[in-house]
């Protein structure tokens, strides 16, 4: 057992590069999904029923699809449309598309709890368009939704493991390649799981920091 | 895609459903047991459960499935893909179910327990007749929600060769050199399964709300 962990430790650089890719995929993916999700939330709160209902339908459909299925469809589907991606970008695209729907729904939830007079007051003070969203509507929504967004980021971190199936060199892929070369499955996958645990605890800690900052601002 | 291909996807759906149901049947009561251990603050065990839940909630199902399937044989326990898949699904869903049950247990009003004790009820009678009678109703929406999440993560078990919907679709794609149609068909099947569960969830919630309303 100790020998097994020794072998994994000797190949820590492989695991580290997998970890970096997992962090990049989850970090960039969540950030872009949040930006896109903001647009989705705006559409979900739009006055036009056609826009609202069609985006609602797309979001609901996305929430029924397993992440791996979407990853496969992006990975195999986009080249047939003439768009060619490497595996990493295909995986990242799948994360962004999938989670934009979830982030949109999360932000819509926080938005619908925002008192309407809040926005009305800003409108009567002459705020409109982009400034209205950036200065008035989005800050309290983001603060209120921070814990749920944090949970979703943890979900994204776990979903990145699926991308090993389309040969993205992330953490589980790295552990799997170490285990298949040296036959040390227990140590390799345990090391990966501990690193996932660490990442998730970091996200939870970050959410707590944001919550405290939000408390202090009130 | 031929009709034989569609048939193999439907067979895959049978495997996905059967394994999901096995995970739920095992994971829901285990989750309850874990929640009770934490709720009753049993020393040492409660801390172990807390760590287990935190760890399992952070572990991707793919990684857990690979760990179980490849590591157990090195520890002298030979395991076939199907039992490995059921074990992985159960370990995963039990951690999430534990949190659902625990939330309901924490919210359970203390005065009811005290009243039951004052009437001379023993611990097992209080648990069966007073607590569970109400706690399962509060937990049910959360438990059904966790079931839909479980189904969406089941494609992870395809990595160890279980021929579920995902594996069937991969196989058809490799044989026909056209991966997109089988994946779109597979996605449609998953959507139908998840939608059925969402419907069940809504029906259950309406039923419980109707019961809660005074006649």
Interface residues (C-beta under 8 A of the other chain):
Chain A: X61 X63 X64 X65 X66 X67 X68 X69 X70 X72 X73 X76 X77 X80 X154 X157 X158 X159 X160 X161 X162 X164 X165 X171 X172 X175 X176 X179 X183 X185 X186 X189 X190 X192 X193 X196 X197 X199 X200 X201
Chain B: X54 X55 X57 X58 X59 X60 X61 X62 X63 X64 X66 X67 X70 X71 X74 X75 X151 X152 X153 X154 X155 X156 X158 X159 X166 X169 X173 X179 X180 X183 X184 X186 X187 X190 X191 X194 X195 X198
